[in-house]
Amino acid sequence: MQITWKPLRDHGEHARASLPDSAFAFPKERKEPLTDAAHVRSAIARFSQVGGVSETERSQAFANIKAAAGYYGVSVRASSWRDLVA
């Protein structure tokens, strides 16, 4: 799955509306921003609560979360997005 997430340089306290699509786990829907370690942990915890997305979008979001987690040093125990949906 293609990773679309990219770390922000000097994002500071920008409003969510000004973030690029590449800052989100679900870029098309602009859901679950991945701007720091706390937001990555939140995206993992709330993954199953995101509605109205396809399996392909979930797969992409999981890849984005894993990329952001690696960048921010957050541990992801799940090996698939399906592990996050109970």
Secondary structure, 3 states (H helix, E strand, C coil): CCCCCCCCCCCCCCCHHHCCHHHEEECCCCEEECCCHHHHHHHHHHHHHCCCCCHHHHHHHHHHHHHHHHHHCCCCCCCCHHHHCC
